[in-house]
Amino acid sequence: MKNISALAFILIFFISSIEAQKNTTWRGPNRDGIYPDKNLLDKWPEGGPNLIWKFDGLGVGYTSAAVTNERVFITGTTDSTSFLFSFNHKGELQWKKELGKEWIVNYPGVRSTPTIYDGLGYILSGRGVIYCFNPKNGDILWTVDLYKQYDGREVKFGITENFLIDDEKLFCTPGGIDANIIALDRKTGTLIWKSKGVGELSAYCSPRIIEYKGVKYFLTITEKSMVSLNPENGAVIWSHDLQYPYGIHSNTPVYCDGYIFAMNGWDFGSVMLKLSDDGKSVTEVWRSKLFDLEHGGVVLIGDNIYGADWATKHFSCVDWKTGVVKGSEKKVSPSSVIAADGLIYAYTYSGEVALVKPLENGFEVISTFKVDGVKGDHIAIPVIDKGRLYIRYANSLWVYNILSK
C-alpha cells in the first residue's frame, strides 16, 4: 500500500508539473486559429459576455495575450520603450519588466505576442531584437539582435513574427541575404542553422511546421514567395511565387491533407496550393479575390474557409477544395477570426466582437458586442483559454467569461 501511495503521489506531482509548464502557441495549438475549448456559450447576453477583469495600463501595441495555467503575459509600449507584463488569473499584476526601445516609425508598439515554451519565454521587438526571459520573474536570460548579428533587413512596418518552436529550435526570419531564415537553440540563442531561402525580405509571416506523408516541412512566406524548408537543416525544398507585389504576408499559411492556403493582401486575394506526391513541389489549385486582409487570418471548419477581406469588406464562406463562394455578406468585416467549440469569433477592425455560426453554405451572425476604443486598428488576434476570451486593444486587455453554465 505504501508503494502504491508513493507511486500515486509521484504521478500526481508529474501531472501537476506538466500542467504548470503549459506552452502557449500563436492562434491555437496548431497555429490555425482553432482553440480546443468546449462547453462555451452558443449565444451572448445583450452587451456581451460577462467581464471577469480588465487592465488599462499596457501602453500601445498589437500583441495578443499569451495564457498559461498560472499566468497571462502581454506587452505594451510607452514613450518608445516596450514592457512585458505578467498577470495572475485574477487580473492582478505580478510584475512589469522593461524590454527596450521599440518600433515607432509607423503604428508604434510591439507586434509579436510572447511565446512560453517549457519554462522559458520569448518575445521579438519590432526593431529585430529577440528576448528570452524567465516567465517567473521576467528576467532577461539572453538576447539576439537580428539586424546586427544576422544581416536582417528592415521592412516598412517593423519586423513582425510570432515565434515557432519545435523541440529545441526557435525559428525566425531576419530576411537577410545570407541569413534569410534561421534556427536558434531556444535555450542559449546560439545558431543551429541559417538558410538563404530565396533571398527575399521578411514579410511579417508567422511560420508553421506541417507533416505530409510522415515528413516535416517548415513553411513561411517572404516578400513574394511561399517557401518550404527542411526544418532540420534549412535546405530549401520548394518555393512558389504568390504574385503579390507589396511584401505583406502576416497570415500564417493554413494546411490540411496536402493542401496549403495562403492569403495575400490589398486587392490580391488568396491562393490554394497542392503538394506533389513527393512533397518537393506545389501546383496552384485556385485563386480568389476574397480573403485579401493583410492581417486577421481565416479558419477552416469542415470543408469551408471562413474569414474577411479588405477590398469588398465582406465576410465569406468559401469551399476549401474549389474556391467556390458559398456565402458572402457585408457583415463583421474586416476582422480577425478564431474559432472554438464549433463557432467563429470575429473581432472587427472597428472594435465589434461577433459570434458566428458556420453553416454548410454560409454562416449566421448570432451575437455581437462592442469593446471600448476609437474606431479603427482593433487588430490584435483574440485568444480563448479555459472558457475565457481575451481581447486586446491599444492600452487595454479585456477578459470575458464565455463558459456555458
LUMDO-91631 format. One line per field, with one value per residue (C-alpha): residue number from 1; chain; x, y, z. Coordinates in Angstrom, 3 decimals. Example, Ala and Ser with C-alpha at 12.3 -4.5 7.8 and 13.67 -1.06 7.14 Angstrom:
resi: (1|2)
chain: (A|A)
east: (12.300|13.670)
north: (-4.500|-1.060)
up: (7.800|7.140)
! end
This chain:
resi: (1|2|3|4|5|6|7|8|9|10|11|12|13|14|15|16|17|18|19|20|21|22|23|24|25|26|27|28|29|30|31|32|33|34|35|36|37|38|39|40|41|42|43|44|45|46|47|48|49|50|51|52|53|54|55|56|57|58|59|60|61|62|63|64|65|66|67|68|69|70|71|72|73|74|75|76|77|78|79|80|81|82|83|84|85|86|87|88|89|90|91|92|93|94|95|96|97|98|99|100|101|102|103|104|105|106|107|108|109|110|111|112|113|114|115|116|117|118|119|120|121|122|123|124|125|126|127|128|129|130|131|132|133|134|135|136|137|138|139|140|141|142|143|144|145|146|147|148|149|150|151|152|153|154|155|156|157|158|159|160|161|162|163|164|165|166|167|168|169|170|171|172|173|174|175|176|177|178|179|180|181|182|183|184|185|186|187|188|189|190|191|192|193|194|195|196|197|198|199|200|201|202|203|204|205|206|207|208|209|210|211|212|213|214|215|216|217|218|219|220|221|222|223|224|225|226|227|228|229|230|231|232|233|234|235|236|237|238|239|240|241|242|243|244|245|246|247|248|249|250|251|252|253|254|255|256|257|258|259|260|261|262|263|264|265|266|267|268|269|270|271|272|273|274|275|276|277|278|279|280|281|282|283|284|285|286|287|288|289|290|291|292|293|294|295|296|297|298|299|300|301|302|303|304|305|306|307|308|309|310|311|312|313|314|315|316|317|318|319|320|321|322|323|324|325|326|327|328|329|330|331|332|333|334|335|336|337|338|339|340|341|342|343|344|345|346|347|348|349|350|351|352|353|354|355|356|357|358|359|360|361|362|363|364|365|366|367|368|369|370|371|372|373|374|375|376|377|378|379|380|381|382|383|384|385|386|387|388|389|390|391|392|393|394|395|396|397|398|399|400|401|402|403|404|405)
chain: (A|A|A|A|A|A|A|A|A|A|A|A|A|A|A|A|A|A|A|A|A|A|A|A|A|A|A|A|A|A|A|A|A|A|A|A|A|A|A|A|A|A|A|A|A|A|A|A|A|A|A|A|A|A|A|A|A|A|A|A|A|A|A|A|A|A|A|A|A|A|A|A|A|A|A|A|A|A|A|A|A|A|A|A|A|A|A|A|A|A|A|A|A|A|A|A|A|A|A|A|A|A|A|A|A|A|A|A|A|A|A|A|A|A|A|A|A|A|A|A|A|A|A|A|A|A|A|A|A|A|A|A|A|A|A|A|A|A|A|A|A|A|A|A|A|A|A|A|A|A|A|A|A|A|A|A|A|A|A|A|A|A|A|A|A|A|A|A|A|A|A|A|A|A|A|A|A|A|A|A|A|A|A|A|A|A|A|A|A|A|A|A|A|A|A|A|A|A|A|A|A|A|A|A|A|A|A|A|A|A|A|A|A|A|A|A|A|A|A|A|A|A|A|A|A|A|A|A|A|A|A|A|A|A|A|A|A|A|A|A|A|A|A|A|A|A|A|A|A|A|A|A|A|A|A|A|A|A|A|A|A|A|A|A|A|A|A|A|A|A|A|A|A|A|A|A|A|A|A|A|A|A|A|A|A|A|A|A|A|A|A|A|A|A|A|A|A|A|A|A|A|A|A|A|A|A|A|A|A|A|A|A|A|A|A|A|A|A|A|A|A|A|A|A|A|A|A|A|A|A|A|A|A|A|A|A|A|A|A|A|A|A|A|A|A|A|A|A|A|A|A|A|A|A|A|A|A|A|A|A|A|A|A|A|A|A|A|A|A|A|A|A|A|A|A|A|A|A|A|A|A|A|A|A|A|A|A|A|A|A|A|A|A|A|A|A|A|A|A|A|A|A|A|A|A)
east: (0.000|2.866|4.403|1.043|0.607|4.121|3.505|0.223|1.963|4.697|2.096|0.097|3.289|4.319|0.915|0.902|4.371|3.293|0.202|2.292|4.575|1.801|3.155|1.497|1.138|0.144|-3.554|-4.120|-2.289|-1.961|-1.459|-4.686|-6.997|-8.858|-8.933|-9.837|-12.168|-15.609|-18.888|-18.786|-21.735|-23.637|-25.238|-24.136|-26.323|-27.101|-23.968|-21.722|-20.395|-19.566|-16.312|-14.044|-11.267|-9.721|-6.356|-5.898|-2.201|-0.481|0.565|0.164|0.665|-0.893|0.070|-2.341|-2.340|-0.187|-2.014|-0.595|-2.170|-0.685|-0.134|-1.188|1.623|1.286|3.346|2.877|4.880|5.133|7.283|9.050|10.022|8.385|7.402|6.433|3.550|2.623|-0.789|-2.358|-5.795|-7.492|-6.054|-3.514|-0.246|2.598|5.446|6.284|9.684|11.297|12.484|13.991|13.440|10.525|9.430|7.809|8.169|4.551|1.930|4.128|4.198|5.168|3.852|4.826|2.948|5.039|5.693|6.084|7.760|8.973|9.845|11.217|9.588|10.376|9.414|10.508|10.642|9.739|13.399|14.525|15.681|14.784|14.433|14.448|13.018|12.214|8.402|8.512|10.039|10.651|14.442|16.123|18.243|19.649|19.098|19.815|19.771|18.641|19.837|23.301|24.044|22.196|22.168|18.434|16.898|14.393|10.874|8.265|6.207|8.899|9.888|6.954|6.817|5.211|7.838|7.636|9.470|9.963|11.836|14.996|14.806|13.418|12.756|12.729|13.131|15.644|15.205|18.920|20.826|22.928|20.776|17.337|15.722|17.454|17.038|18.431|18.958|15.996|17.905|21.016|20.202|23.140|22.795|21.814|21.439|20.895|19.285|19.493|15.886|15.051|16.780|13.656|12.793|10.864|7.105|5.729|4.689|4.438|5.611|4.408|5.586|3.379|3.661|2.969|3.320|5.430|7.851|8.024|8.161|8.765|6.516|6.768|6.134|8.770|8.378|6.934|7.093|5.876|8.949|9.268|12.431|13.773|13.389|16.447|18.987|17.273|17.610|15.055|12.672|10.443|9.247|6.217|5.704|2.457|2.287|1.806|3.907|3.601|5.539|2.939|2.080|1.353|-1.139|0.156|-0.485|-3.395|-2.720|-4.928|-4.349|-1.739|-3.373|-1.873|-3.845|-2.133|-3.582|-2.148|-3.288|-4.848|-6.821|-4.681|-6.799|-5.746|-4.389|-4.673|-1.668|-1.414|1.683|3.089|3.179|6.838|6.323|9.033|6.832|3.395|0.817|-1.905|-5.440|-7.401|-7.156|-9.734|-10.153|-11.553|-9.506|-7.150|-6.621|-3.021|-3.748|-6.544|-6.433|-9.156|-10.400|-11.029|-14.147|-15.309|-14.969|-15.093|-12.855|-14.384|-12.927|-12.994|-11.496|-10.292|-11.314|-15.053|-15.440|-17.258|-17.195|-17.282|-17.635|-15.570|-15.170|-11.685|-11.015|-12.604|-12.622|-16.347|-18.034|-20.888|-21.887|-20.697|-22.182|-21.059|-21.020|-18.319|-15.561|-12.697|-11.933|-9.515|-11.006|-10.561|-12.880|-13.754|-16.479|-17.848|-18.355|-16.337|-15.218|-14.717|-13.081|-13.615|-11.100|-13.698|-13.989|-17.086|-16.842|-19.173|-20.144|-20.681|-22.213|-20.666|-23.157|-22.612|-23.370|-22.673|-22.874|-25.095|-24.116|-25.549|-24.387|-22.292|-20.912|-18.596|-15.395|-14.226|-11.877|-11.786|-12.900|-10.034|-6.998|-8.654|-6.345|-4.895|-5.902|-8.349|-7.367|-9.520|-8.273|-10.228|-13.509|-12.142|-11.986|-9.036|-9.438|-6.696|-6.965|-4.180|-3.791|-6.338|-6.836|-10.364|-11.005|-14.541|-16.251|-17.623|-18.234|-21.728|-23.274)
north: (0.000|2.363|1.722|2.382|5.635|6.750|5.936|7.861|10.859|10.808|10.542|13.483|15.528|14.699|15.642|18.868|19.731|19.143|21.322|24.126|24.074|24.520|26.094|28.900|28.954|31.536|31.275|27.998|24.680|24.167|27.845|27.670|29.789|26.777|26.511|23.227|24.696|23.106|23.939|27.565|29.932|29.499|32.930|36.012|38.181|41.689|43.770|40.732|38.052|38.893|40.777|38.992|41.582|44.406|46.192|49.646|50.396|48.432|51.245|50.948|47.687|44.933|41.747|39.119|37.575|34.501|32.371|29.569|27.726|30.204|33.481|35.829|37.555|40.561|43.539|47.264|50.324|53.638|56.554|54.353|51.717|48.288|46.459|42.878|42.305|39.236|38.825|36.066|34.832|37.267|40.116|41.127|42.448|40.171|42.064|44.508|44.422|46.863|45.316|48.136|50.593|49.733|50.413|53.872|54.776|53.842|52.039|52.324|49.374|45.735|43.444|39.939|38.017|36.397|32.672|30.441|27.100|24.567|27.055|29.852|32.891|34.621|37.942|39.776|43.567|45.493|46.564|42.957|42.031|38.619|38.488|35.192|35.683|33.820|33.587|33.547|36.997|38.479|38.450|38.541|35.420|36.169|38.457|38.232|41.247|40.006|43.153|43.286|39.566|38.072|40.783|41.314|43.943|46.488|46.265|49.002|48.232|46.796|43.154|41.043|37.343|35.124|32.545|28.922|26.469|22.806|20.751|22.795|25.005|28.535|29.654|33.236|35.215|38.090|38.474|38.862|37.819|35.168|34.540|34.835|32.263|30.877|28.319|29.131|26.980|28.078|27.726|29.706|31.725|30.208|29.468|25.952|26.699|29.553|29.452|31.876|30.981|32.657|35.898|37.957|40.353|39.195|39.609|39.615|35.952|33.693|30.308|26.789|23.208|20.704|16.945|15.357|11.604|11.299|14.124|17.520|20.718|24.266|26.828|30.598|33.467|36.033|39.137|37.422|33.690|30.880|28.871|25.316|24.304|21.193|22.127|20.069|21.938|24.860|23.435|24.902|22.224|24.394|27.956|29.425|32.966|34.294|37.107|39.812|42.999|44.572|42.154|41.934|38.376|38.387|35.493|32.015|29.501|27.124|23.422|20.340|16.984|18.121|21.493|24.835|28.089|31.497|34.998|37.936|41.437|44.577|43.508|40.457|37.833|34.306|31.138|27.399|25.155|21.369|19.435|16.910|13.262|13.531|16.866|18.570|20.924|22.537|23.413|26.054|24.746|28.001|31.741|34.080|37.844|37.198|36.956|39.830|41.005|41.843|40.633|38.661|35.124|32.645|29.412|26.071|24.338|21.195|21.743|25.540|28.509|31.418|34.892|38.509|40.581|44.138|45.207|44.445|44.429|41.080|38.106|34.932|31.163|29.525|25.870|24.677|22.465|24.530|28.179|28.421|31.147|29.612|32.700|36.289|39.240|42.737|41.999|41.789|42.705|43.341|41.252|38.904|35.423|32.435|29.529|27.215|24.685|24.878|28.666|31.527|34.645|37.670|40.802|43.636|46.376|48.843|47.051|44.862|41.256|38.792|35.189|33.490|30.082|28.322|26.697|24.285|27.006|30.181|31.447|33.194|36.057|35.041|37.744|40.911|43.409|46.413|46.919|50.390|52.399|54.670|53.379|51.602|49.394|46.773|44.170|42.140|38.496|37.254|34.312|31.651|29.656|27.705|29.344|32.867|35.239|37.665|40.854|43.471|46.984|49.566|50.277|47.722|43.988|42.633|39.107|37.716|34.602|32.599|29.312|27.885|27.218)
up: (0.000|0.806|-2.616|-4.309|-2.351|-3.249|-6.909|-6.860|-5.284|-7.933|-10.700|-9.317|-8.947|-12.517|-13.949|-11.933|-13.234|-16.817|-16.301|-14.807|-17.820|-20.373|-23.556|-25.483|-29.248|-31.844|-32.817|-31.003|-30.646|-34.419|-35.354|-37.367|-35.225|-33.774|-29.960|-28.202|-25.531|-25.148|-23.371|-24.456|-24.768|-28.029|-27.600|-25.693|-23.481|-24.657|-24.167|-24.493|-22.132|-18.527|-17.978|-15.475|-15.335|-17.287|-17.294|-18.807|-18.405|-21.163|-23.477|-27.237|-29.090|-31.175|-29.346|-28.098|-24.634|-24.016|-21.444|-19.299|-16.376|-13.930|-15.779|-18.556|-20.471|-22.762|-23.915|-24.394|-25.432|-23.583|-24.776|-27.374|-24.775|-24.596|-21.443|-20.669|-18.222|-16.186|-14.511|-12.466|-13.484|-11.127|-13.172|-10.540|-11.975|-10.852|-12.486|-15.269|-16.962|-19.359|-22.628|-24.658|-27.478|-29.767|-33.333|-33.553|-37.256|-38.013|-35.920|-32.798|-30.434|-30.067|-32.800|-31.657|-28.972|-26.194|-26.511|-23.438|-24.069|-21.483|-18.785|-20.984|-22.583|-25.887|-27.454|-30.626|-30.835|-33.977|-34.071|-34.525|-31.017|-29.585|-25.799|-23.927|-20.427|-17.239|-17.038|-13.235|-12.815|-16.278|-16.005|-19.426|-19.974|-23.442|-26.415|-30.140|-32.469|-35.888|-37.645|-36.110|-35.844|-38.819|-41.513|-41.089|-43.357|-42.114|-43.510|-43.830|-40.720|-38.441|-38.216|-37.052|-36.315|-33.702|-32.843|-33.883|-31.618|-32.447|-29.849|-29.203|-32.298|-32.373|-35.967|-37.218|-40.439|-40.344|-44.116|-44.725|-47.827|-46.113|-43.032|-44.571|-42.257|-39.183|-36.424|-32.978|-29.915|-27.827|-24.544|-25.485|-28.608|-30.487|-34.201|-35.285|-38.995|-41.399|-44.833|-47.751|-48.548|-51.850|-50.879|-50.182|-47.373|-44.345|-44.903|-41.305|-41.558|-38.507|-39.844|-39.161|-39.499|-41.304|-41.662|-45.035|-45.557|-42.420|-43.306|-41.601|-43.668|-42.453|-44.188|-44.256|-46.654|-47.557|-49.739|-52.819|-52.197|-50.046|-49.065|-47.752|-45.880|-44.224|-40.519|-39.604|-41.746|-43.520|-47.034|-49.452|-50.711|-52.894|-53.343|-55.095|-56.392|-54.894|-57.478|-54.876|-55.121|-51.655|-49.452|-46.667|-45.647|-41.933|-42.078|-41.267|-44.087|-43.462|-44.109|-44.464|-46.194|-48.711|-49.475|-48.401|-48.344|-48.393|-48.082|-49.974|-49.113|-50.517|-53.608|-54.424|-52.685|-51.834|-53.392|-52.769|-53.433|-53.575|-52.608|-55.058|-54.025|-53.013|-51.194|-53.261|-55.282|-55.373|-58.018|-57.884|-57.464|-57.377|-56.764|-55.273|-54.899|-51.422|-48.224|-49.034|-45.441|-44.620|-41.076|-39.409|-40.747|-41.656|-40.081|-41.773|-40.434|-42.204|-45.948|-45.806|-45.093|-43.179|-42.961|-44.074|-46.848|-47.164|-50.667|-50.522|-46.700|-46.859|-44.509|-46.603|-46.636|-49.399|-50.363|-49.333|-52.345|-55.141|-54.042|-54.819|-52.751|-50.742|-48.809|-48.506|-46.624|-45.753|-42.027|-39.353|-41.788|-41.945|-38.886|-37.166|-36.765|-34.482|-33.604|-30.713|-29.928|-33.468|-33.531|-35.018|-33.136|-35.388|-33.926|-36.384|-37.028|-35.700|-32.348|-32.703|-31.496|-33.228|-32.556|-35.916|-36.632|-39.651|-41.999|-44.877|-47.386|-45.462|-41.899|-39.365|-37.034|-33.641|-31.209|-31.158|-28.671|-28.876|-26.904|-25.959|-28.108|-31.104|-34.480|-36.220|-35.634|-33.411|-34.922|-32.032|-32.519|-29.828|-27.618|-25.938|-22.968|-20.330|-21.166|-21.235|-24.195|-24.238|-26.274|-26.573|-27.954|-27.576|-23.857|-22.621|-22.107|-21.510|-20.180|-20.630|-19.315|-22.262|-20.428|-20.634|-17.206)
! end
